[in-house]
Each structure stands twice: as C-alpha cells, then as structure tokens.
C-alpha cells in the first residue's frame, strides 16, 4: 500500500493496533500463569478481558471503513512480547519474577498508549468522530492498566523483589520505584 495520505497512514496505524491486540491476547495467559501474586494475576486477567473488547472496537472501526484489520504483523509488539517471554523463561525468584512481569506489561501498555493516542489524533483530523471516541476509550483503558501496574509495583511488589528492603536503607521509597514509568 502506497502511503500517500493521512487516511492510509491512519488505516495502517489501525492495522498495527489490531495486530498488537491479537498478539497480546495470545501472550497474556502465559504472564497470568507465571505471576505468583494473586493481585497481579487478577489485574492481568482483567486486562485480558479489556484487550478483547479493544480488539472488538477496532473490528467495529474497520467495519465502518469497509476494510479488514488483518494483514499486518506489528514487529514492535512482537519484539516487546519476545523480551517478556524471555523473562518468563529465566530461573527467577517468584517476587522478582512478579516485578519483571510488571515491567514487561508496562512496556506493552506504553506501546499501546502511543498507538492509540496517534490513531485517535488521526481520526479526529479525518473527521472520524465515532472512531476517535472508541480509540480514546481504549487509550484511557491502557492508562488505567498502567496506573494499576504502577500501583502494585510501588505499593509492594518491587519492595518484595528487593527482599523487603529499601534500596538505600535510609527509609526512602526508591526500591518501590524500580519499574515505575512516568
């Protein structure tokens, strides 16, 4: 496909997101199974359900465009998920593995936030108001998932991965920010 208009770029971005969501739907069950912490497992399971809804939203956008969302594989997400898979295959302490799962999941969330934000901006410029609303809803869900993961990491999981000790030993909370992404 020749990329000679914002409309074509928009459709390409939507296909990228469609591939992203399909890949995540395949990868999340492995992360859920590997997570030791029940609250982390629950958060990932909840996000798997949300991800399926996001894929359905993308299908709806493609239907209105008279197009299909398939035909593209997002290599960026493939790489991010491969790195996460490698983490799961390491011989790791359960607490450290939970912190690593959060780090991997936040890489995914941030990639999705960039994609949904871009696609929503294009939809707005192209006058695709219904699509823009759907894309912004997915963007907000990704932000919420990221915040939930950050909360778990900051409140205790990173601390547990650090043996329950604060990094400096001076009572600050630097250990609880090991995977905090701003």
Secondary structure by P-SEA (a helix, b strand, c coil): cccccaaaaaaaaaaaaaaaaaaaaacaaaaaaacccaaaaaaaaaaaaaaaaaaaaaaaaaaaacccccccccaaaaaaaaaaaaaaaccccaaaaaaaaaaaaaaaaaaaaaaaaaaaaaaaaacaaaaaaaaaaaaaaaaaaaaaaaaaaaacaaaaaacccccccccccccccccccc
